[in-house]
């Protein structure tokens, strides 16, 4: 339904961004995170502010507001966490690699305004989002609110895509059916499929721990909607990612998911539209014993890319250089050369070498290990669901990135970094609850005085506290002992 207000959307978003920035600086830093969350996957919505002053940099400006708010409250921008050291090292390495890439391509040094610098900067927004969310130290209630907003952002993306494809004919496959990404923007259909697979598995994990019936069924409903969007995306990589994520959730939590998954794999040809079946079956032709053009092109891309890796095995050619190598001409009807290896891990090897690949594996392994530890050890079911959900998300991301770069797109993977921050915060809260500050008992207050410094504290009489027995009593503290005067 259109009320003629479409032209006002950019100004509403822009005004809301200004308010969010001010609230982040002068009230609570977490306000900026709340503003950004629903817009992260909706790239085409975010880009409506591009024509306004600093509108194209709204994400960075809001994160700056969060950082300024933390500084105003005298809280560290870089929180004390195992994430901080890793992400600082990773950020510095990728920038050094960006500079090496300029040498390799014989281009000017990458500074502000340079196209390759812009690619690196957009990628680094996601680690910054993790660190600043963790530094803002959200409460458990705020963490629940963040998860709800993530679900609302997912719902908006699903609705956008579904409204586009719901009236199309999927009785037979055609390339025209495989070109729409909804509000996902330039990440395209494959990016939307990766996001749909990741979010569906994550929401399934939340539902497995939710005790409130209405919310559990709301999670299931969103997961089913995302699954339908995934199905109609006609992305084989998305299908593989979804199956991998469901398998892991089934192994770790509920075997019934494995049963359902096995039953689906046996009957999927009768359940999905003909276009989906044709899209999957065209991958390999048993009669000619050959794979389709798309799959063959991927094999060629990987082979040529690894030849470049063999010449630069340690540090690679440099961050964001493959696009400019012009190794393979397009075979999909497009003009020019392929700008991606269609396997992110191969791309990392080519561009950043063994060092960059090890850092990426370190990052992925930490996400999985921290999430698994929280899932197994958390006393709070909500925290355990976050751990399991992030495991599912990362497994889906690994599978999806075997077929293309879905890792460096904010709209596809931004939520994963926010969830990693929530998992880290949940671990802190669990640790605080397990090790509360020791309380001073009445017996300790009645103990004989020991030599103390002149520092004096007065404890007013309060019901239920130690002063209930002593009225208003003065104490001194020498840093080790609390002594009654």
Residue, then its C-alpha position, 0 to 999 in steps of 0.5 A: x500500500x502506497x500513501x504517497x510518502x515514498x519521497x519522504x523516506x530518505x529525509x525520515x531516515x536521515x533525520x533519524x540518523x541525526x537523532x541516533x548520532x546525538x543519542x549515542x554521543x550524549x545519552x547511551x552509545x547503544x542507541x546508534x547500534x539500535x538504529x543501524x541494525x534493521x538497515x544492515x541487510x536493507x542496502x537499497x533502503x540505506x542508500x536512499x540517503x546517499x544524495x544528502x550530506x554525508x548520507x553515503x557514510x551513514x553507517x560510519x558516522x553512526x559508529x563514530x557517534x557510538x565511539x564518541x559516546x563511549x569516550x564521553x562515558x570514559x569507557x574503552x573503545x577497544x574492550x578487554x576481550x579476546x576479540x580485540x587483539x585478533x581484530x586489530x591484528x586482522x585490520x592492520x594486516x589487511x591494510x598492509x596487504x591493501x598497500x602491497x596490492x597497490x604495488x602489485x597493480x602499480x597503482x597509487x598508495x591507497x588513501x581516502x577516496x581510492x576505490x580499493x581503500x573504500x572496499x577495505x573500509x567497508x569490510x572493516x565496518x564489520x569488525x568495528x561493529x563487533x568491537x563497538x557493540x561489545x564495548x557498549x556492554x548491552x544488558x540482557x534486556x538490550x540483547x533481547x531487543x537486538x535479537x528482535x530487531x535482527x528478526x525484524x530486519x530479516x522480515x523486511x528483507x524477506x517481504x521485499x524479495x517475496x513481493x518481487x518474485x511471488x507473481x512470477x512463473x516458476x514452472x520452468x527455469x530461466x536465467x531471468x528468474x535468477x537475477x532479483x535480490x530484493x533490498x539486498x542491493x548489489x549482493x544480488x540473488x546469491x547474496x540474498x540466498x546466503x543471508x536467507x540460509x544463515x538467518x533461517x538456521x539462526x532463527x531455528x536455533x532460537x526457537x529450540x530454546x524459547x519457552x514462550x509458545x507465541x515467540x517460539x512459533x514466531x521464530x518458526x514462522x520467520x524461519x519458514x519464510x526465509x526458507x521459502x525466499x531461499x528456495x525461490x532464489x534459485x541459488x544452489x550455494x544457498x541450498x548447500x549452506x542451508x543444509x549444512x547449517x541444519x545438519x549442524x543444528x541437528x547434531x548439536x541440539x535436536x536429532x528430529x531436525x536430522x530426521x526432517x532433513x533426511x526426509x526432505x532430501x528423499x522427497x525434495x523433487x516432489x516438494x519444490x517448484x519445477x524451476x528449482x528442481x531444474x536448477x539443481x539437476x542442471x549442475x551435472x548431466x549424467x548422460x554426457x557426464x558433464x557439468x553445466x557452464x556455471x560450474x565449469x567456469x568456477x573450476x576454471x576460475x579456481x585453477x587460474x587463481x591458484x596459479x597466481x597464488x603459486x607465485x605469491x604464496x606467503x603474502x599473496x598479490x594484495x587485498x582486493x587485487x583479483x578484480x584487476x587481474x583480468x584472468x577470465x572473460x565472462x561466460x554468463x553473457x556479461x561483458x569484460x572479466x570476472x571480478x571474483x574467484x567464486x570461492x572466497x577462500x581461494x580469493x583470500x589465498x590469492x590476495x593475502x597468501x598463507x598469512x591472510x588465510x591463517x588469520x581468516x581461519x583463526x577468526x572463523x575458529x574463534x567464532x565457532x569455539x566461543x559460540x560452542x563454549x557458550x552453547x554448552x556452558x551457559x546457564x541462561x537458555x537465551x544465551x545458549x541459543x545465541x551460541x548455537x545460533x551463531x554456530x549455525x550462522x558461521x557454518x552456513x557462511x563457510x558453505x556459502x563462501x565456497x561458491x563466491x564472496x559472501x563474507x565481505x558484504x555488510x548486507x549479507x554478513x553484518x549480522x554475524x558480527x553483531x551476534x559474535x559481539x552478543x556471544x562475547x557479552x553473554x560470556x561476560x554476563x555469565x562469568x559475572x553471575x558465577x563470580x559475584x562480589x563477596x558480601x560483608x557478613x555481620x560476623x565480619x563487622x563484629x570482628x576485633x579491630x585491626x590496624x587501619x588507615x584513617x580512611x573512614x566509611x559510614x554505613x547508614x542503617x538500612x533494613x536487612x543490612x549489617x547496620x540493622x544491628x548496629x545503628x549508624x556505625x563507623x568503619x575504617x578500611x586499610x585495603x585488606x580489612x574492614x574494621x569497626x571503630 
